[in-house]
Amino acid sequence: MARWIMQVLGLVAFGGLLGFIGVTLILNLFGVADEQARQMSKSWWNRAWGAPDRDPADIRQDPGFLIGNYIVGGGALLLGVAAVIGSIVLLVGGPSD
């Protein structure tokens, strides 16, 4: 198999993985955001600074948590889509050597 076809397929797989991670974060598939909120509520960093433990439900409803989740998830999703589109363009365009 030609080297550029393997590179394109690798880029498609990487883009698909990034897109899946983005969708997982945005839609809270598999409870990823719930687990992040639980870990943040019982963080050793908060205990070191003397902050009390918070309820994970309160953290999930915090605007900063929601915005951060959408920014990271949306960024991963967009990068994945860009990688897949770029790989399709490379596949159609052929090798540049």
N, C-alpha and C positions, 0 to 999 in steps of 0.2 A: 504494500500500500504506500502511496506517495506520502512523503513527510508532511506536506502542507495539508493533506486531508486528515492526517492524524492530529495535527495541530488544531485544525478547525473543529474536529470532533471533541478534542479536549476543551476547547473554548466553549463549545455548546454545553458540555457537561458542567463546566465551572459556572457558566451563566445560569444554567438550570438550578444548580445548588444554591447560588446566591439568591435567585428568585424565590426558591422554596423557603429559604431562611427568612427572607423579607415577608412573605405571606404568613409564615408561622408567627413572626413577631407581631404583625399588624392584627391578625385575626385571633391571636392567643390560642393557636392550635396546640394541642397537647399540654395546655396549662403552663406555657413558657412564661408568660407575663405574671401569672399567679405565683410561680416559683420565684421569680425575680423579686416580687413584692415581699414574699415571705422571707427571703434571705436579707432583704434590705431592712425589714422590721426587726430582725434579731442580729444586726451587724455588730461585730466586735468594735468597729470604729465608733459607733454610737455609744457603746458601753465605755470605751476609753475616754470619751469626752463627757460622760455623765448624762447623756441624753436617755430618756426612758424608752423602753421598747414600745413600738407603735403597732396598731392592728394592721395586718396586711390589707384588709379591705379599705382602710383609710388611705394607705399608700397608693393603691390602685386607682382611687378616685382623685388623687392629687393631680392638678393640672400639669405640673412639671413632669411627673411620671408618664402621663398620657402623651404629652408633646414629645418627650424623649423617645418613647416607644414608637410613635409614628415617624419621627425623623430617622431613627436607626433602621426600622423596618422598611420604610419607604425608600430610604437610600439604598439598602441592600437589594430591594426589589428593582429599582431603577438601574442599578449597576448590572444586575443579572439580565435584565431585558436588553440593555445596551450591549452586553457581551454576546448574547444570542443573536441580536440583529447584526452586530459586527462580524460574527462568524458566518452568518448566512451571506453577507456581502463578500467575505473572503472566499467562500466556497463557490459562489457564482462567478466572481472575478478571476479566479484561478491564481496560480502562483505568480509572484512579481519578479522572480529571478529570470 
